[in-house]
């Protein structure tokens, strides 16, 4: 076995639940490219059951293909629990791993984590790594039973994997409190990015059609998939509160939704609040981070997050930030030193937006940009991850 490892090129297979290009997919792309540069033969397995628009599904595969990395679909892997589909997904991943025999199998996101780790154990993969992009059992809108099931699944994934990477220190502390999970099986590696090539404020506002509003309009923005965890409906209500206070404000949500019921609720709320002219759901925009300087305030109203890339990008764009007062964001913003922490409610968000508008400080945004550069570099993230292999 040792001779085989020495003579053959090292190989790594990545596995992810959803193939739309969000935060976890960006992470996969960056790590896969780094592994490729380090001499690994790289392949990617991606679930095809996310329900995302076709162009969003194709974006990850296209970006990987452009750097010579092949993406293989796992037809039965999807985010929600479905025993029959999940068993088929395990078999699909197992069959692929048994045939290709990679040296490292790196899974990310909850469903790919448990499906992939179980399949990899069955296939005898020498090194199994799991990256947890947040803890699903902390999604408070789920039923108590569902959260317990997800906790058990997360625990099992940690047990099946040889090493689990967490992107926040808070998550490590919580998981190490569970049995059979010790310091040797978990490690902390923060997300890392490079500075986007930001489009100027004036040009970005023109692209997003914000130039048509009055000069004193407060332009609020976010980049988020419209899911329950992102809590976008509360942001709509917050904008409505601002309008009731006679504060002209727009809100641009760059992203899409695969939840038709939630999209209908969103549209209905926008109509009910008479905000059709002021709130826009753009759909996915490639390289959306380059448009961040269009906004006067960036808002992330999430109920649950891992370590959101969008806040790192907003920090580098030097845009004032309002974000939910939840553990991962509190850790990233250093307890509110680099942005305004808000209760993820309409009233809490509206109050925080008004506070940020009244106390906007270029020193705060500059210090956060420096903090991101110093502690969340792409090079550091990739180097520490490859050390785990």
NUDOBA-440914 format. One record per residue (C-alpha): x, y, z. Coordinates in steps of 0.5 Angstrom, whole numbers, plus 2048, in hexadecimal, padded with zeros to 3 digits. Layout:
<pts>
PT   east   north    up
PT      X       Y     Z
...
</pts>
This chain:
<pts>
PT   east   north    up
PT    800     800   800
PT    806     805   802
PT    809     803   7FB
PT    803     805   7F7
PT    802     80B   7FB
PT    809     80D   7F9
PT    809     80C   7F2
PT    802     80E   7F0
PT    800     815   7F0
PT    7FC     817   7F6
PT    7F4     818   7F5
PT    7EF     81C   7F9
PT    7E7     81B   7F7
PT    7E3     821   7FA
PT    7DB     820   7FB
PT    7D6     825   7FC
PT    7CF     825   7FD
PT    7CC     82B   7F9
PT    7D0     82D   7F2
PT    7CD     834   7F2
PT    7D3     839   7F3
PT    7D2     83B   7FA
PT    7D7     83C   800
PT    7D8     834   801
PT    7D9     834   7FA
PT    7DE     83A   7F9
PT    7E2     836   7FF
PT    7E2     830   7FB
PT    7E5     833   7F5
PT    7EA     837   7F9
PT    7ED     831   7FC
PT    7EC     82C   7F6
PT    7F0     831   7F2
PT    7F6     831   7F8
PT    7F6     82A   7F8
PT    7F7     82A   7F0
PT    7FD     82E   7F1
PT    800     82A   7F6
PT    800     824   7F2
PT    7FA     820   7F3
PT    7F5     81D   7EE
PT    7EE     821   7F0
PT    7E7     81F   7EE
PT    7E1     821   7F1
PT    7DA     81E   7F3
PT    7D4     822   7F3
PT    7CD     821   7F5
PT    7C8     823   7F0
PT    7C2     823   7F4
PT    7C2     82A   7F6
PT    7BC     82D   7F2
PT    7C0     833   7F0
PT    7C0     837   7E9
PT    7C4     833   7E4
PT    7C9     839   7E3
PT    7CA     838   7EA
PT    7CB     831   7EA
PT    7D0     831   7E4
PT    7D4     837   7E7
PT    7D8     833   7EC
PT    7DA     82D   7E6
PT    7DB     833   7E1
PT    7E0     836   7E6
PT    7E4     82F   7E8
PT    7E4     82D   7E0
PT    7E7     834   7DF
PT    7ED     832   7E3
PT    7ED     82A   7E1
PT    7E9     827   7E6
PT    7E3     822   7E5
PT    7DD     823   7E8
PT    7D9     81C   7E9
PT    7D1     81D   7EB
PT    7CE     819   7F1
PT    7C7     818   7EF
PT    7C4     816   7F5
PT    7C8     81B   7FA
PT    7C3     821   7FC
PT    7C3     825   803
PT    7BD     823   806
PT    7BC     81C   809
PT    7B9     816   805
PT    7BB     80F   807
PT    7BB     80C   800
PT    7BE     811   7FC
PT    7C4     812   802
PT    7C5     80A   801
PT    7C6     80B   7FA
PT    7CA     811   7FB
PT    7CF     80D   7FF
PT    7CF     807   7FA
PT    7D1     80C   7F4
PT    7D6     80F   7F8
PT    7D9     808   7FB
PT    7D9     806   7F4
PT    7DD     80C   7F1
PT    7E2     80B   7F7
PT    7E3     804   7F6
PT    7E4     805   7EF
PT    7E9     80B   7EF
PT    7EC     809   7F6
PT    7EE     811   7F8
PT    7F4     812   7FE
PT    7EF     817   801
PT    7E8     818   801
PT    7E6     81F   803
PT    7DE     820   804
PT    7DB     827   806
PT    7D4     829   808
PT    7CF     824   80C
PT    7CC     81F   808
PT    7D2     81E   804
PT    7D6     81E   80A
PT    7D2     818   80D
PT    7D1     814   806
PT    7D8     815   804
PT    7DB     813   80A
PT    7D7     80D   80B
PT    7D9     80B   804
PT    7E0     80D   804
PT    7E1     808   80B
PT    7DD     803   807
PT    7E2     804   801
PT    7E8     804   805
PT    7EB     80B   803
PT    7F1     80C   807
PT    7EF     813   809
PT    7E8     816   80A
PT    7E8     81E   80C
PT    7E1     821   80D
PT    7E0     829   80D
PT    7DA     82B   811
PT    7D7     832   80F
PT    7D3     833   815
PT    7CF     82F   819
PT    7C8     82D   816
PT    7C5     82B   81D
PT    7C6     832   81F
PT    7C1     834   819
PT    7BB     836   81F
PT    7B5     836   81A
PT    7B6     82E   819
PT    7B2     82A   81E
PT    7B5     827   824
PT    7B5     820   821
PT    7B8     823   81A
PT    7BE     826   81E
PT    7BF     820   823
PT    7C0     81C   81C
PT    7C5     821   819
PT    7C9     821   820
PT    7C9     819   81F
PT    7CB     81A   818
PT    7D1     81F   819
PT    7D3     81B   81F
PT    7D4     815   81B
PT    7D7     819   815
PT    7DD     81B   81A
PT    7DD     814   81C
PT    7DE     811   815
PT    7E3     816   813
PT    7EA     816   815
PT    7EA     81E   816
PT    7E5     823   816
PT    7E7     82A   814
PT    7E2     82F   817
PT    7E2     837   815
PT    7E1     83A   81C
PT    7E3     839   823
PT    7DC     839   825
PT    7DA     832   821
PT    7E1     82F   824
PT    7DF     830   82B
PT    7D8     82E   82A
PT    7DA     827   826
PT    7DF     825   82B
PT    7DA     825   831
PT    7D7     81F   82D
PT    7DA     818   82F
PT    7DF     815   82B
PT    7E1     81C   827
PT    7E8     81E   82A
PT    7ED     823   828
PT    7F1     81E   823
PT    7EB     81D   81F
PT    7E9     825   81E
PT    7ED     82B   81C
PT    7EC     832   81B
PT    7ED     835   814
PT    7E9     83C   812
PT    7E7     83D   80B
PT    7EB     842   807
PT    7EB     846   801
PT    7EE     84B   7FC
PT    7EC     852   7FB
PT    7E7     852   7F6
PT    7E7     857   7F0
PT    7E2     85C   7F3
PT    7DE     860   7EE
PT    7DE     867   7EF
PT    7D7     86A   7F4
PT    7D5     86E   7EE
PT    7D5     868   7E9
PT    7D3     863   7ED
PT    7CD     867   7EF
PT    7CB     868   7E8
PT    7CC     860   7E6
PT    7C7     85F   7EC
PT    7C2     864   7EA
PT    7C3     868   7F0
PT    7C5     86F   7EC
PT    7BE     870   7EB
PT    7BC     872   7F2
PT    7BD     878   7F6
PT    7C4     87A   7F8
PT    7C2     87A   800
PT    7BF     872   7FF
PT    7C3     86D   804
PT    7C5     867   7FF
PT    7C5     861   803
PT    7C7     85A   800
PT    7C9     853   802
PT    7CB     84D   7FE
PT    7C8     847   800
PT    7C4     841   7FE
PT    7BC     842   800
PT    7BC     83C   805
PT    7B9     83C   80C
PT    7C0     83D   80F
PT    7C1     843   80C
PT    7BB     846   80F
PT    7BA     84B   809
PT    7B3     84C   80A
PT    7B5     850   811
PT    7B9     854   80C
PT    7B3     856   808
PT    7AF     858   80E
PT    7B5     85C   811
PT    7B5     860   80A
PT    7AD     861   80B
PT    7AF     864   812
PT    7B4     869   80F
PT    7AE     86B   80A
PT    7A9     86C   810
PT    7AE     871   813
PT    7AF     875   80D
PT    7B6     872   80B
PT    7B7     871   804
PT    7BA     86A   803
PT    7BB     865   7FE
PT    7BD     85E   7FF
PT    7C1     859   7FA
PT    7C1     852   7FB
PT    7C6     84E   7F6
PT    7C5     847   7F6
PT    7BF     842   7F4
PT    7BB     83D   7F8
PT    7B9     836   7F7
PT    7B3     836   7FB
PT    7AD     838   7F7
PT    7A9     839   7FE
PT    7AE     83E   801
PT    7AE     842   7FA
PT    7A7     842   7FA
PT    7A7     845   801
PT    7AD     84A   800
PT    7A9     84C   7FA
PT    7A2     84D   7FE
PT    7A6     851   803
PT    7A9     856   7FF
PT    7A2     857   7FB
PT    79F     857   802
PT    7A4     85C   805
PT    7A3     860   7FE
PT    7AB     860   7FD
PT    7AB     85D   7F6
PT    7AF     863   7F3
PT    7B4     863   7F9
PT    7B5     85C   7FA
PT    7B9     857   7F5
PT    7BA     850   7F4
PT    7BF     850   7EF
PT    7C1     848   7EE
PT    7C8     846   7EE
PT    7CD     84B   7EB
PT    7D4     848   7E9
PT    7D9     84B   7EE
PT    7D4     84F   7F2
PT    7D9     851   7F7
PT    7DC     856   7F2
PT    7D6     85A   7F3
PT    7D6     85B   7FA
PT    7D8     862   7FA
PT    7D1     864   7F7
PT    7CE     863   7FE
PT    7CE     868   804
PT    7CD     863   809
PT    7CE     85B   808
PT    7C9     857   80C
PT    7CA     850   80E
PT    7C3     84E   812
PT    7C5     846   812
PT    7C2     842   818
PT    7C8     83D   817
PT    7CF     83E   813
PT    7D6     83A   813
PT    7DB     840   811
PT    7D7     844   80C
PT    7DC     846   806
PT    7D7     84C   804
PT    7D9     84F   80B
PT    7E0     84E   809
PT    7DF     851   802
PT    7DB     857   805
PT    7E1     858   80A
PT    7E6     859   804
PT    7E1     85D   801
PT    7E1     862   807
PT    7D9     862   807
PT    7D6     863   80E
PT    7D3     85C   810
PT    7CD     85A   814
PT    7CC     853   816
PT    7C9     84E   81A
PT    7CB     84D   822
PT    7CD     846   821
PT    7D3     842   823
PT    7D7     842   81D
PT    7D5     849   81B
PT    7D7     84B   822
PT    7DD     848   821
PT    7DF     84B   81A
PT    7DD     852   81C
PT    7E1     851   823
PT    7DB     852   827
PT    7D8     858   823
PT    7DF     85C   822
PT    7DF     85C   81B
PT    7D7     85C   819
PT    7D1     85D   81D
PT    7CE     857   820
PT    7C6     856   81F
PT    7C1     852   822
PT    7BE     84E   81B
PT    7B7     851   81C
PT    7B4     857   818
PT    7B5     85C   81D
PT    7BC     85A   81F
PT    7BE     85A   818
PT    7BB     861   817
PT    7BE     864   81D
PT    7C5     861   81C
PT    7C4     864   814
PT    7C2     86B   817
PT    7C8     86A   81C
PT    7CD     869   817
PT    7CA     86E   813
PT    7CB     873   818
PT    7D2     871   81B
PT    7D5     86F   814
PT    7DD     86F   816
PT    7E2     86E   810
PT    7E7     86C   816
PT    7E3     866   817
PT    7E2     864   810
PT    7E9     865   80F
PT    7EB     861   815
PT    7E7     85B   813
PT    7EA     85B   80C
PT    7F1     85A   810
PT    7EE     855   814
PT    7EC     851   80E
PT    7F2     852   80B
PT    7F6     84F   811
PT    7F2     84A   813
PT    7EE     847   80D
PT    7F3     846   808
PT    7F2     841   802
PT    7F9     83F   803
PT    7F8     83D   80A
PT    7F2     839   809
PT    7F5     835   804
PT    7FB     833   807
PT    7F8     831   80D
PT    7F3     82D   80A
PT    7F8     829   806
PT    7FC     828   80C
PT    7F6     824   80E
PT    7F7     820   808
</pts>
